[in-house]
Amino acid sequence: MKVLIVDDEQISQMSVAGAVRSLGHEVFVAGNGLEALNLLAKEEVGVVVSDWRMPVMDGLELCRSVRKGFERYTYFILLSVAEISDENYDAALRAEVDDFLPKPVSRRELLGRLHVAERILRFTRQVRQLESYLPICAHCRRVRDDKNYWQQIEGYINERAGTHFSHGVCPDCYQKHVVPEFRAMGMEPPKIEGLS
């Protein structure tokens, strides 16, 4: 698993990075939130372990930026040297922090947090994969939504993506369906460029 350590204190950064490496994970490091965002734009990192207090961009602002700026889910662990007050705890939850670790970081606690993160990321990938499948009727081409309601594919896609459709006839269907319908009515089908 790819893990990003974000800490402006080099000794702390090296200590946490070493512990993460010893647990078998690939490690990236950044000295502040802005460096971390630049790295996250290039690397698909699964977990961020970030110090709370840093110059340029602190851990909470980094977490908020990760949540807003990336479609993929990133598990976010916040480090703090002090006891977290109720007010700070609430602020961290509003920023959508997943977990907390006290500094200095215990290797055993880190192992536990990364184990949980790995499981959550695996389940997140599985859910995304399941959501990428669209149940569609082989006959009428209606699709089933998550409430077990069958509807036309155009309506389903419009609700989720805002896409509007214009309908036409492809060349194969023109020959297979439209031409025989015209001929069944005793009429010659119109000559349409690209279809006839």
Secondary structure, 3 states (H helix, E strand, C coil): CEEEEECCCHHHHHHHHHHHHHCCCEEEEECCHHHHHHHHHHCCCCEEEEECCCCCCCHHHHHHHHHHHCCCCCEEEEEECCCCCHHHHHHHHHCCCCEEEECCCCHHHHHHHHHHHHHHHHHHHHHHHHHCCCCECCCCCEEECCCCCEEEHHHHHHHHHCCCCCCCCCHHHHHHHHHHHHHHCCCCCCCCCCCC
